[in-house]
Amino acid sequence: MMFHVAPLIFMLLAGQPAGGERSARGGNFTLATVKIHRPANEGPMNEVPSFVTFDNWAGIAHITVTHAGGVQQPHLRDVEGIRLVGGDVVVVFVRGGPNTLRAVTPVAHQKPKPVKEKKPHEWHSQPLTIKTAALDDINILVAPTKSGSSYNGGWRLSKLRASDKVPDKM
């Protein structure tokens, strides 16, 4: 009897065998959840897309996006990354390990008025490195950078602590 139970216990402790990984929605315990929030509270900047990139796309198992509080739908990443506008929330199921995120907006996607700048340039964030483990639930905020009350053509990525609430205004 022990002979038949031991392999089952090993599989439960070690996880699914290679190639047998199921979706996180299906109850797999090897994936972490990263939720990326872009609050809709920045007036004209809400319409300017930010594209969030991961340095390890191979570690992503599934992406779901909710546009401005609407219905969840599967998301295929754009050439530039995962597209977010004000009000969007993206849920990314990732395999454990380190991953570096960045937010960018190429000049072609920028609106002419929200930011006053001398010379057009790609808006970008500082890189944010996260380390995920099985069953982690990480929340990331994406917000435009400001100098005083003026937008200055950049993005800020910040990781929330487990006790933090996603703010309406950043």
C-alpha positions in Angstrom: 0.0 0.0 0.0 2.8 2.4 0.8 4.3 1.8 -2.6 1.2 3.4 -4.3 0.9 6.3 -1.9 4.5 7.5 -2.0 4.5 8.6 -5.7 1.2 10.5 -5.1 2.8 12.3 -2.1 5.9 13.1 -4.1 3.8 14.6 -6.9 1.8 16.7 -4.4 5.0 18.0 -2.8 7.0 18.5 -6.0 4.2 20.0 -8.1 3.0 18.9 -11.5 5.4 16.9 -13.7 7.0 18.8 -16.6 4.5 19.6 -19.2 1.6 19.0 -16.8 1.3 22.6 -15.6 -2.3 23.8 -15.4 -3.6 27.4 -15.5 -3.6 29.4 -12.3 -7.3 29.7 -12.7 -7.5 25.9 -12.7 -5.9 25.6 -9.3 -2.2 25.3 -10.0 0.0 26.1 -7.1 3.2 27.0 -9.1 2.1 30.4 -10.4 2.1 33.9 -8.8 -0.4 36.6 -9.6 0.8 40.1 -10.6 -2.0 42.8 -10.9 -1.1 46.0 -12.7 -3.4 48.9 -11.9 -3.7 52.1 -13.9 -6.2 54.3 -12.0 -8.5 56.6 -14.0 -7.8 59.8 -12.1 -5.4 61.8 -14.2 -7.7 63.7 -16.6 -6.2 63.9 -20.1 -3.4 61.5 -19.2 -6.0 58.7 -18.8 -6.1 58.5 -22.6 -2.3 58.2 -23.1 -1.4 54.5 -23.2 1.4 53.1 -21.2 2.9 49.8 -22.3 4.2 47.6 -19.5 7.0 45.2 -20.4 8.4 42.2 -18.6 12.0 41.2 -19.2 11.0 37.5 -19.0 8.0 37.0 -21.3 8.7 33.3 -21.3 7.7 33.2 -17.6 4.2 34.5 -18.2 1.5 31.8 -18.3 -1.6 34.0 -18.9 -2.7 37.6 -19.2 -6.2 39.0 -18.6 -7.2 42.6 -18.9 -10.2 44.5 -17.6 -10.7 47.8 -19.4 -12.0 50.7 -17.3 -14.0 48.4 -15.0 -15.5 46.3 -17.8 -15.6 42.6 -18.5 -12.4 40.6 -18.1 -11.0 39.3 -21.4 -7.8 37.5 -22.5 -5.1 39.8 -23.6 -2.5 39.3 -26.3 0.5 41.5 -25.6 1.2 44.3 -28.1 4.5 44.6 -29.8 5.3 47.4 -27.3 4.1 45.4 -24.2 0.8 45.2 -22.3 -1.3 48.3 -23.2 -3.0 50.1 -20.3 -5.0 53.3 -20.2 -6.6 55.0 -17.2 -9.0 52.6 -15.5 -7.4 49.4 -16.7 -6.4 46.5 -14.6 -4.2 43.7 -16.0 -3.8 40.3 -14.2 -0.7 38.4 -15.2 0.0 34.9 -14.1 3.8 34.4 -13.9 6.1 31.5 -13.0 8.2 32.1 -9.9 11.5 34.0 -10.0 12.8 37.5 -10.6 11.2 39.7 -13.3 11.8 43.4 -14.2 8.9 45.5 -15.3 9.1 48.8 -17.2 6.4 51.2 -18.5 7.0 53.1 -21.8 5.0 55.3 -24.2 6.6 55.7 -27.6 6.3 59.2 -29.1 3.7 57.9 -31.7 1.2 57.1 -28.9 1.5 60.4 -27.0 -1.2 63.0 -27.1 -0.1 66.5 -28.0 -1.5 68.5 -25.0 -1.1 66.7 -21.6 2.6 67.2 -21.3 4.6 70.3 -22.2 8.1 69.3 -23.3 10.7 71.0 -25.4 11.6 67.9 -27.5 9.4 64.8 -28.0 11.0 61.7 -26.3 9.9 58.2 -25.3 8.3 58.4 -21.9 9.5 55.6 -19.6 9.7 54.5 -16.0 12.6 53.4 -13.9 12.8 49.5 -13.9 10.9 47.8 -11.1 12.3 44.3 -10.2 9.9 41.9 -8.4 10.6 38.4 -7.2 7.7 36.0 -7.2 7.1 32.7 -5.6 4.2 30.3 -5.9 0.8 31.8 -4.8 2.2 35.3 -4.4 -0.3 38.1 -5.1 1.5 41.3 -6.0 -0.1 44.6 -6.9 1.7 47.2 -9.0 0.6 50.8 -9.7 1.3 52.7 -12.9 1.1 56.5 -12.8 2.4 59.4 -14.8 5.2 61.3 -13.3 4.8 65.0 -12.3 6.8 68.0 -11.4 4.5 69.8 -9.0 1.1 69.7 -10.7 2.4 69.4 -14.3 3.0 66.0 -16.0 6.6 65.7 -17.1 6.5 62.8 -19.6 7.4 59.7 -17.7 5.9 56.8 -15.7 6.2 55.6 -12.2 5.9 51.9 -11.3 5.4 51.1 -7.6 4.8 47.9 -5.7 2.1 48.0 -3.1 2.5 46.3 0.3 -0.1 43.6 1.1 -1.8 46.0 3.6 -2.0 48.9 1.0 -5.3 49.7 -0.8 -5.2 50.6 -4.5 -5.7 54.4 -4.4 -8.2 56.2 -6.6 -5.8 59.1 -6.9 -2.1 58.8 -7.0 
